[in-house]
């Protein structure tokens, strides 16, 4: 099973940096790479945040597999993030795209 994620952040402030760092650590350690991650800066691309119905940042959206699941915050509690997103641990290759 492949997982797809979108992380919406607002600029390069401490909350954004912490969320990116926490998420990358979690995905790299738990999934060993079988995921795609798209990081979207809502300040640079407000239309993408609006299309994604993002009201607060940072927000992590698991887009694959459906249905979508969301977590808001700096993603520091890895067990809560894993549970909230309904994740299972896998291995594979990662692709990261920043916008």
C-alpha positions, -999 to +999 in steps of 0.1 A: +000+000+000+013+035-009+007+065+012+004+101+000+006+131+023+002+169+020+017+191+047+004+226+047+026+252+065+027+290+067+062+302+058+093+292+076+083+300+112+091+277+142+058+258+140+063+251+103+099+240+107+090+218+137+061+201+118+083+194+087+111+180+109+088+158+130+069+145+099+101+136+080+115+118+110+082+099+115+079+089+079+115+080+074+117+058+105+082+042+103+078+038+066+113+035+054+102+055+023+070+041+009+052+074+007+050+107-012+050+140+006+040+173-008+048+203+013+027+234+005+034+268+019+000+284+023+016+319+023+031+313-012+002+293-025-030+304-008-051+290-036-038+255-029-046+259+008-081+272-001-087+243-024-076+219+003-100+236+028-071+244+052-081+266+080-050+263+103-014+255+098+005+233+101-020+207+088-011+172+076-035+155+052-032+118+043-046+118+008-038+082+000-053+058+006-088+073+008-106+086+027-086+117+036-075+121+072-061+153+089-040+162+118-034+198+129-003+208+149+034+204+150+031+165+148+054+161+179+034+132+194+042+104+168+018+078+183-011+102+181-002+111+145+001+075+135-032+066+152-051+097+139-041+090+103-048+053+105-012+045+094+005+011+093+043+007+091+057-001+056+090+001+036+098+015+002+109+046-017+101+082-008+094+112-030+092+147-016+080+177-035+079+213-021+057+240-034 
